[in-house]
Amino acid sequence: MDKLFTPGKIGKLTIKNRAVLAPMQMMYGEHQGYAGEKAIAYYEERARGGVGLIIVEGVNVDEVNNKPWNLQMSLASDKYTASFQPLTEAIHKYDCRCFVQLHHYGAKSAPTAAGKAWAASEVPVAPGGPSAHKMTVEEIKIVEQRFIDAAVRAQKAGFDGVELAGSHGYLLHQFLSPYYNDRTDEYGGSIENCLRIYTEIVQGIKARLGRDFPVSVRFCGDEFTPHIPKTRTVEDAAAIARVLEAAGADALNVSNGNNFNANANCEPYSYDSFWKAHVTRAVKEAISIPLIATNTIKDPLVAEETLEKGLCDFVALGRALVAEPELLLLAKKLMATIPFEKVDVLMLEQIGKEISGDGMDPNVVGRAYNYREKPFIHRIGVLDLSPKTGANFNGIGNADATTRRILEKGSFEETYPNGITSITVEYMRIPAMLDNDKLCVQFCIRTCPYLGEPLKVMWTKDTLHMGEFYVSESLLKDVEANPALSTDGTLYQPVFDENDNFTGFQAV
């Protein structure tokens, strides 16, 4: 799971891994909109569980012309700001970043003391329901300012960024959807006009808080309601995404569905994990900023596959993290690991796409791009490609030496798409190339810095199958000191054929 545990960036904000807690309306606020102990405990538990970014559930931005649900938290007034500071501090204790989603119900709100719910038009949420109040341009500006003011409060409360709730049939989505938006002014008609309220809010936040304060926008890529006239489809998704990127959004969070199709935005868990991947892909291919996406992710392996397929840059996990707050920690514990803090030479018999999306798992060998952690390995040698990887040699860039055989088997045409889709070309760089396996081993040993003691050498099949491996005598003390490791007490040596290529190990 090399991609899932690789750090990523939204704007200038570094996030320790690619797992995001999706914003779900847990209704863990206290009465009157304050963040309290229940919300703090819930989000702290998920931060402690290893997730990289938490998007706190939608908080109310308007307490005058919007009636929130009971126990929904609020940033509609300065009086709420201080209640969020213990929440952000609790999340940050675990090197976890946090955004808060800014939320307005629009036509879905119950009537307020000020009258009808404000919306893009008078079209009711459901046929036969109460009509909404069609906002004037002046009223649109008022609501935009309430979003901007809420973002300012979010920054003061310690949030690392904000997200606009622009999907699932709420106010902003009501402007985006032609079904709800029948306006003929500058806030209706074309995609650009329907998105104007989004873009003006994004630009307003940037003007107040600066370019370095991240703003994500959650929007609907496909309403999945072909039986309802004038609704958005996947054909609109790329155009919507490009407008939002041009407006200054630092990331997009694509979702689906509307008030007529809840199964598209909160689908039954029996749905296939990639049933809406075509929407995600359409958006990903249209933008250069990071994409957050849900894909009915049920476990870390599916999250890794989602990233490997190039469907998004960050995976949003919802019910999986509600059910198992420590899902990320558990996944990392179950990963194959090198049980030593330092290895002078690591020899890998093979790399391949079925072993890791990056050929060898960079998290296992401590060479995730731009991010080095334990173990520290002086030299990595790779002897061959796995049979299943075909001609794809992605990952060879993490090696210090390899064999000519790998490039003879490999194909640049099959390998380069990995670097293009992941924007990580470093894993495709060509290391020192030796004529045979023995020379590769010797090269790695001879180019290690002299440390005045025997080199610590580890030899294993690949970074996935590490239940058994070979070590030099200099590592035996480290093996004996680790209660999780044991030896069979036999000395082995590598065997090479007449061409000096590796054939296996034999007992001495």
C-alpha positions as CSV (number, residue, x, y, z in Angstrom):
1,M,0.0,0.0,0.0
2,D,2.7,2.4,-1.1
3,K,0.5,5.0,-2.6
4,L,-2.0,5.1,0.3
5,F,0.7,5.9,2.8
6,T,2.7,8.3,0.7
7,P,2.3,12.0,1.7
8,G,0.4,14.4,-0.5
9,K,-0.3,18.1,-0.8
10,I,-3.3,20.3,-1.1
11,G,-1.9,23.7,-2.0
12,K,1.1,24.2,0.2
13,L,-0.4,21.9,3.0
14,T,1.4,18.6,3.4
15,I,-0.8,15.7,4.4
16,K,0.9,12.6,5.8
17,N,-1.0,10.1,3.7
18,R,-3.8,9.9,1.1
19,A,-6.7,8.8,3.4
20,V,-9.4,11.4,4.1
21,L,-12.3,11.1,6.6
22,A,-15.3,12.1,4.5
23,P,-17.6,14.8,5.9
24,M,-20.6,13.0,7.2
25,Q,-23.4,14.6,9.2
26,M,-22.9,12.9,12.5
27,M,-24.9,15.6,14.4
28,Y,-22.4,15.6,17.2
29,G,-22.8,19.2,18.1
30,E,-24.3,20.6,21.2
31,H,-27.6,22.5,21.4
32,Q,-27.4,25.9,19.7
33,G,-24.5,24.9,17.4
34,Y,-21.4,24.6,19.6
35,A,-18.8,22.0,19.1
36,G,-18.6,19.9,22.3
37,E,-17.1,16.9,23.9
38,K,-18.9,14.3,21.7
39,A,-17.6,15.9,18.5
40,I,-14.1,16.2,19.9
41,A,-14.0,12.6,21.0
42,Y,-15.3,11.3,17.7
43,Y,-12.8,13.2,15.5
44,E,-9.9,12.7,17.9
45,E,-10.4,8.9,17.7
46,R,-10.2,9.0,13.9
47,A,-7.1,11.2,14.0
48,R,-5.4,8.8,16.4
49,G,-6.4,6.0,14.0
50,G,-4.0,7.3,11.4
51,V,-6.1,9.1,8.8
52,G,-4.2,12.0,7.1
53,L,-7.0,14.5,6.6
54,I,-10.3,15.0,8.4
55,I,-13.0,17.0,6.8
56,V,-15.3,17.9,9.7
57,E,-19.0,17.5,9.0
58,G,-20.9,20.4,7.4
59,V,-21.3,23.3,9.8
60,N,-24.0,26.0,9.4
61,V,-22.9,29.3,7.9
62,D,-26.3,31.2,8.1
63,E,-28.5,31.3,11.2
64,V,-30.8,34.0,9.8
65,N,-32.0,32.6,6.5
66,N,-31.2,28.9,7.0
67,K,-32.5,26.6,9.7
68,P,-30.0,23.8,10.4
69,W,-30.7,20.4,11.6
70,N,-30.8,19.8,15.3
71,L,-27.3,19.3,16.8
72,Q,-25.6,20.6,13.6
73,M,-22.5,22.6,14.5
74,S,-22.2,26.2,13.4
75,L,-19.7,28.9,12.4
76,A,-22.4,31.4,11.6
77,S,-21.3,33.7,14.4
78,D,-18.1,34.6,16.3
79,K,-19.6,33.1,19.4
80,Y,-19.0,29.6,18.1
81,T,-15.4,30.0,17.1
82,A,-13.8,29.2,20.5
83,S,-15.7,25.9,20.8
84,F,-13.9,24.5,17.8
85,Q,-10.4,25.2,19.1
86,P,-10.2,22.1,21.4
87,L,-11.4,20.0,18.4
88,T,-8.7,21.2,16.0
89,E,-6.1,20.8,18.8
90,A,-7.2,17.2,19.4
91,I,-6.9,16.4,15.7
92,H,-3.5,18.1,15.3
93,K,-2.0,16.0,18.2
94,Y,-1.7,13.1,15.8
95,D,-0.1,14.9,12.9
96,C,-3.5,14.9,11.2
97,R,-4.7,17.9,9.2
98,C,-8.3,19.1,9.3
99,F,-10.7,21.0,7.1
100,V,-14.3,22.0,8.0
101,Q,-17.1,21.8,5.5
102,L,-19.2,25.0,5.2
103,H,-22.8,24.2,4.7
104,H,-26.1,25.9,3.8
105,Y,-29.4,23.9,3.3
106,G,-31.0,26.4,0.9
107,A,-34.4,25.1,-0.2
108,K,-34.0,22.0,2.0
109,S,-34.1,24.2,5.1
110,A,-37.3,24.5,7.0
111,P,-38.9,28.0,7.0
112,T,-37.1,30.4,9.4
113,A,-38.3,33.3,11.4
114,A,-37.3,35.4,8.4
115,G,-39.7,33.5,6.2
116,K,-39.3,31.0,3.4
117,A,-36.0,29.1,2.9
118,W,-33.6,30.9,0.5
119,A,-32.7,29.2,-2.7
120,A,-31.7,29.6,-6.3
121,S,-35.3,29.6,-7.4
122,E,-38.9,28.9,-6.1
123,V,-38.7,25.3,-7.2
124,P,-39.5,23.1,-4.2
125,V,-37.1,20.4,-3.0
126,A,-39.7,17.8,-3.9
127,P,-42.7,18.1,-6.2
128,G,-45.7,19.3,-4.2
129,G,-43.6,20.6,-1.4
130,P,-43.4,24.2,-0.2
131,S,-41.8,26.6,-2.6
132,A,-38.6,28.4,-1.7
133,H,-37.7,32.1,-1.8
134,K,-35.9,33.0,-5.0
135,M,-32.8,34.9,-3.8
136,T,-32.1,38.3,-5.3
137,V,-28.6,39.2,-6.4
138,E,-28.2,41.3,-3.3
139,E,-29.3,38.3,-1.1
140,I,-26.8,36.0,-3.0
141,K,-24.1,38.5,-2.1
142,I,-25.2,38.3,1.6
143,V,-25.0,34.5,1.6
144,E,-21.6,34.5,-0.1
145,Q,-20.3,36.8,2.6
146,R,-21.7,34.5,5.3
147,F,-19.6,31.6,3.7
148,I,-16.5,33.9,3.7
149,D,-17.0,35.0,7.3
150,A,-17.4,31.4,8.4
151,A,-14.1,30.5,6.6
152,V,-12.4,33.3,8.6
153,R,-13.8,31.8,11.8
154,A,-12.6,28.4,10.8
155,Q,-9.0,29.7,10.4
156,K,-9.2,31.4,13.8
157,A,-10.4,28.1,15.3
158,G,-7.3,26.3,14.0
159,F,-8.6,24.5,10.9
160,D,-6.0,24.0,8.1
161,G,-8.6,24.7,5.4
162,V,-12.2,24.7,4.4
163,E,-14.5,22.8,2.0
164,L,-17.6,24.2,0.4
165,A,-20.6,21.8,0.6
166,G,-21.6,22.1,-3.1
167,S,-23.3,18.8,-3.6
168,H,-26.2,16.5,-2.4
169,G,-29.0,19.0,-3.2
170,Y,-27.9,21.7,-0.8
171,L,-27.9,25.5,-1.6
172,L,-24.8,25.6,-3.8
173,H,-25.9,22.5,-5.7
174,Q,-29.3,24.1,-6.1
175,F,-27.6,26.8,-8.2
176,L,-25.5,24.2,-10.1
177,S,-28.5,22.0,-11.0
178,P,-30.6,23.2,-14.0
179,Y,-33.6,21.5,-12.4
180,Y,-33.5,23.9,-9.4
181,N,-32.0,26.8,-11.1
182,D,-34.3,28.5,-13.5
183,R,-32.6,31.9,-13.3
184,T,-32.0,34.0,-16.4
185,D,-29.5,36.5,-14.8
186,E,-25.8,36.1,-14.2
187,Y,-26.4,33.2,-11.7
188,G,-28.3,31.0,-14.1
189,G,-28.1,29.4,-17.6
190,S,-24.5,28.4,-18.5
191,I,-22.3,26.2,-16.4
192,E,-20.1,29.3,-15.7
193,N,-23.2,31.3,-14.5
194,C,-24.6,28.4,-12.4
195,L,-21.1,28.1,-10.7
196,R,-20.8,31.9,-10.1
197,I,-21.8,31.6,-6.5
198,Y,-19.2,28.9,-6.0
199,T,-16.4,30.9,-7.7
200,E,-17.2,34.2,-5.9
201,I,-17.1,32.4,-2.5
202,V,-13.8,30.8,-3.3
203,Q,-12.3,34.1,-4.5
204,G,-13.7,35.9,-1.5
205,I,-12.1,33.4,0.9
206,K,-8.8,33.8,-0.9
207,A,-9.0,37.6,-0.8
208,R,-9.6,37.5,3.0
209,L,-7.3,34.6,4.1
210,G,-4.6,34.6,1.4
211,R,-3.7,32.2,-1.3
212,D,-2.0,29.7,1.1
213,F,-5.2,28.9,3.0
214,P,-6.6,25.8,1.2
215,V,-10.1,25.7,-0.2
216,S,-11.7,22.5,-1.4
217,V,-15.0,22.4,-3.2
218,R,-17.3,19.4,-3.1
219,F,-19.5,19.2,-6.1
220,C,-21.8,16.9,-7.9
221,G,-20.2,15.1,-10.9
222,D,-23.4,13.3,-12.0
223,E,-26.9,13.6,-10.5
224,F,-27.7,10.1,-11.8
225,T,-31.3,11.0,-12.4
226,P,-31.9,10.6,-16.2
227,H,-35.6,10.4,-15.6
228,I,-35.6,13.9,-14.1
229,P,-35.4,16.7,-16.8
230,K,-32.6,19.2,-16.7
231,T,-30.1,17.5,-14.3
232,R,-26.4,17.3,-14.5
233,T,-24.7,14.3,-16.0
234,V,-21.1,13.0,-16.2
235,E,-20.8,15.0,-19.5
236,D,-20.8,18.1,-17.4
237,A,-18.3,17.0,-14.8
238,A,-15.1,18.0,-16.6
239,A,-16.4,21.4,-17.5
240,I,-17.6,22.1,-13.9
241,A,-14.2,21.0,-12.5
242,R,-12.2,23.2,-14.9
243,V,-14.3,26.3,-13.8
244,L,-13.7,25.6,-10.1
245,E,-10.0,25.1,-10.6
246,A,-9.8,28.4,-12.6
247,A,-11.6,30.1,-9.7
248,G,-8.8,29.2,-7.4
249,A,-9.9,26.0,-5.6
250,D,-7.0,24.1,-4.2
251,A,-8.7,20.7,-4.4
252,L,-12.0,19.2,-5.6
253,N,-14.1,16.6,-3.9
254,V,-16.4,14.9,-6.3
255,S,-19.7,13.3,-5.2
256,N,-22.9,12.4,-7.0
257,G,-26.7,12.3,-6.7
258,N,-29.3,14.8,-5.7
259,N,-32.6,15.0,-3.7
260,F,-34.1,12.5,-6.0
261,N,-31.4,9.9,-5.8
262,A,-29.9,9.4,-2.4
263,N,-28.4,6.1,-3.5
264,A,-25.9,8.0,-5.6
265,N,-24.5,10.0,-2.7
266,C,-25.0,7.5,0.1
267,E,-25.2,4.2,-1.7
268,P,-26.0,0.9,0.0
269,Y,-22.7,-0.8,1.1
270,S,-23.5,-3.7,-1.2
271,Y,-22.7,-1.5,-4.2
272,D,-19.4,-2.3,-6.1
273,S,-16.5,-0.1,-5.0
274,F,-16.0,1.3,-8.5
275,W,-19.5,1.7,-9.8
276,K,-19.1,5.5,-10.2
277,A,-15.4,5.5,-11.2
278,H,-16.2,6.9,-14.6
279,V,-17.3,10.1,-13.0
280,T,-14.1,10.3,-10.9
281,R,-11.9,9.6,-13.9
282,A,-13.6,12.3,-16.0
283,V,-12.9,14.9,-13.3
284,K,-9.3,13.7,-12.6
285,E,-8.4,14.0,-16.3
286,A,-9.7,17.5,-16.5
287,I,-7.8,19.2,-13.7
288,S,-4.3,19.6,-12.4
289,I,-5.2,20.2,-8.7
290,P,-5.7,17.3,-6.3
291,L,-8.9,15.3,-6.4
292,I,-10.6,13.8,-3.4
293,A,-13.1,11.1,-4.2
294,T,-15.3,8.5,-2.6
295,N,-15.7,5.2,-4.5
296,T,-17.5,3.1,-1.9
297,I,-14.1,2.3,-0.3
298,K,-14.5,-0.6,2.1
299,D,-10.9,-1.4,3.0
300,P,-7.4,-0.1,2.6
301,L,-6.6,-2.5,-0.3
302,V,-9.5,-1.0,-2.3
303,A,-8.2,2.5,-1.4
304,E,-4.8,1.6,-2.7
305,E,-6.3,0.2,-5.9
306,T,-8.2,3.4,-6.4
307,L,-5.0,5.4,-6.2
308,E,-3.2,3.0,-8.5
309,K,-5.9,3.3,-11.1
310,G,-5.3,7.1,-11.1
311,L,-8.9,7.8,-10.2
312,C,-8.0,10.4,-7.5
313,D,-5.2,11.8,-5.4
314,F,-6.9,11.3,-2.0
315,V,-9.4,8.7,-1.1
316,A,-12.4,9.7,1.1
317,L,-13.4,7.0,3.6
318,G,-16.8,7.3,5.3
319,R,-18.6,4.3,6.8
320,A,-15.3,2.3,6.9
321,L,-13.8,4.8,9.4
322,V,-17.0,5.1,11.4
323,A,-17.0,1.4,11.9
324,E,-13.2,1.1,12.5
325,P,-11.5,4.3,13.6
326,E,-8.0,2.6,13.6
327,L,-8.4,1.2,10.1
328,L,-5.3,3.0,8.8
329,L,-3.1,2.0,11.8
330,L,-4.2,-1.6,11.4
331,A,-3.5,-1.5,7.7
332,K,0.0,-0.2,8.3
333,K,0.7,-2.8,10.9
334,L,-0.2,-5.6,8.4
335,M,2.0,-4.2,5.7
336,A,5.2,-6.1,4.9
337,T,8.1,-4.4,6.7
338,I,11.8,-4.5,7.0
339,P,12.3,-5.3,10.7
340,F,15.6,-3.4,11.0
341,E,16.4,0.3,11.4
342,K,19.4,0.2,9.1
343,V,20.4,-2.1,6.2
344,D,23.6,-1.5,4.2
345,V,22.5,-3.6,1.2
346,L,19.0,-4.8,0.3
347,M,18.8,-7.3,-2.6
348,L,15.4,-7.8,-4.2
349,E,15.0,-10.7,-6.6
350,Q,12.1,-9.0,-8.4
351,I,9.9,-6.0,-8.7
352,G,6.4,-5.8,-10.4
353,K,3.1,-4.1,-10.6
354,E,1.3,-7.0,-8.8
355,I,3.8,-6.6,-5.9
356,S,3.3,-2.9,-5.6
357,G,1.9,-0.1,-7.7
358,D,5.4,1.3,-7.6
359,G,7.1,-2.1,-8.3
360,M,8.7,-2.2,-4.9
361,D,6.7,-0.6,-2.0
362,P,8.5,2.7,-1.2
363,N,7.1,2.7,2.3
364,V,8.7,-0.7,3.0
365,V,12.1,0.3,1.7
366,G,11.9,3.8,3.2
367,R,12.1,5.5,-0.2
368,A,8.7,7.1,-0.8
369,Y,9.3,10.0,-3.2
370,N,10.4,13.1,-1.3
371,Y,9.9,11.3,1.9
372,R,12.4,9.1,3.6
373,E,11.7,7.2,6.8
374,K,12.9,4.0,8.4
375,P,14.5,1.8,7.4
376,F,17.6,3.5,6.1
377,I,19.1,1.5,3.3
378,H,22.4,2.5,1.7
379,R,22.0,0.4,-1.5
380,I,19.1,-1.4,-3.1
381,G,19.8,-3.9,-5.9
382,V,17.1,-5.4,-8.1
383,L,17.7,-8.5,-10.2
384,D,14.6,-9.1,-12.3
385,L,11.0,-8.3,-13.2
386,S,8.2,-10.5,-11.9
387,P,6.5,-12.7,-14.6
388,K,3.1,-11.0,-14.1
389,T,4.4,-7.4,-14.5
390,G,5.1,-8.0,-18.2
391,A,7.3,-5.2,-19.5
392,N,6.3,-2.6,-16.9
393,F,9.4,-1.8,-14.9
394,N,7.9,1.1,-12.9
395,G,9.7,1.3,-9.5
396,I,13.2,0.7,-10.8
397,G,14.0,4.3,-10.0
398,N,14.1,3.4,-6.3
399,A,17.0,1.0,-6.9
400,D,20.6,1.9,-6.9
401,A,21.6,-0.9,-9.2
402,T,19.9,-3.4,-11.5
403,T,20.6,-5.8,-14.3
404,R,20.6,-5.3,-18.1
405,R,18.0,-8.1,-18.2
406,I,15.4,-5.8,-16.8
407,L,15.7,-3.2,-19.5
408,E,15.8,-5.9,-22.2
409,K,12.5,-7.2,-20.9
410,G,11.0,-3.8,-20.2
411,S,9.1,-1.4,-22.3
412,F,9.1,2.4,-21.9
413,E,5.7,2.6,-23.6
414,E,4.2,0.3,-20.9
415,T,6.0,2.0,-18.0
416,Y,5.7,5.7,-18.7
417,P,1.9,5.9,-18.3
418,N,2.4,5.2,-14.6
419,G,4.5,8.4,-14.2
420,I,2.1,10.4,-16.3
421,T,-1.0,9.4,-14.3
422,S,0.6,9.7,-10.9
423,I,2.8,12.7,-11.8
424,T,5.7,10.8,-10.2
425,V,8.4,10.2,-12.8
426,E,11.2,9.5,-10.2
427,Y,10.3,5.8,-9.9
428,M,11.1,5.3,-13.6
429,R,14.7,6.6,-13.5
430,I,17.3,4.1,-14.7
431,P,19.9,3.1,-12.0
432,A,23.3,1.6,-12.5
433,M,22.9,-1.3,-14.9
434,L,25.1,-4.4,-14.6
435,D,25.5,-7.3,-17.0
436,N,24.5,-10.0,-14.6
437,D,23.2,-10.7,-11.1
438,K,26.6,-11.3,-9.4
439,L,27.9,-8.0,-10.7
440,C,24.8,-6.3,-9.4
441,V,25.3,-7.7,-5.9
442,Q,29.0,-6.8,-6.0
443,F,28.3,-3.2,-7.1
444,C,25.9,-2.7,-4.2
445,I,28.4,-4.0,-1.7
446,R,31.4,-2.2,-3.1
447,T,29.7,1.2,-3.3
448,C,28.5,1.2,0.3
449,P,30.4,3.6,2.6
450,Y,33.1,1.9,4.7
451,L,31.8,1.9,8.2
452,G,34.6,-0.1,9.9
453,E,32.4,-3.1,10.5
454,P,30.9,-5.9,8.4
455,L,28.1,-4.8,6.1
456,K,24.5,-5.6,7.0
457,V,23.0,-7.3,4.0
458,M,19.3,-8.5,3.6
459,W,18.1,-10.6,0.7
460,T,14.4,-11.2,-0.1
461,K,12.2,-12.1,-3.0
462,D,10.3,-8.8,-3.1
463,T,8.6,-6.2,-0.9
464,L,5.3,-8.2,-0.7
465,H,6.5,-11.7,0.3
466,M,8.7,-11.1,3.3
467,G,7.7,-13.9,5.6
468,E,11.1,-15.4,4.9
469,F,14.4,-13.7,4.0
470,Y,18.1,-14.1,4.3
471,V,20.5,-11.9,6.2
472,S,24.3,-11.6,6.6
473,E,25.9,-12.7,9.8
474,S,26.3,-9.1,10.9
475,L,22.5,-8.8,11.2
476,L,22.0,-11.9,13.4
477,K,22.3,-9.8,16.6
478,D,19.4,-7.7,15.3
479,V,17.4,-10.8,14.5
480,E,18.0,-12.2,18.0
481,A,16.9,-8.9,19.6
482,N,13.6,-9.0,17.8
483,P,11.1,-11.4,19.5
484,A,9.0,-11.5,16.2
485,L,11.9,-13.0,14.3
486,S,13.6,-16.4,14.4
487,T,16.2,-18.4,12.4
488,D,16.5,-22.0,11.4
489,G,20.2,-22.0,12.5
490,T,21.4,-22.9,9.0
491,L,24.0,-21.0,7.0
492,Y,23.2,-20.4,3.4
493,Q,24.9,-18.9,0.4
494,P,23.6,-17.6,-2.9
495,V,24.3,-19.8,-6.0
496,F,25.0,-18.4,-9.4
497,D,25.0,-20.2,-12.8
498,E,27.7,-20.2,-15.5
499,N,26.5,-16.7,-16.6
500,D,26.7,-15.4,-13.0
501,N,23.0,-15.1,-12.7
502,F,21.3,-16.1,-9.4
503,T,19.6,-19.5,-9.2
504,G,18.8,-19.8,-5.5
505,F,20.3,-20.4,-2.0
506,Q,22.0,-23.6,-0.8
507,A,23.0,-24.7,2.7
508,V,26.7,-24.4,3.5
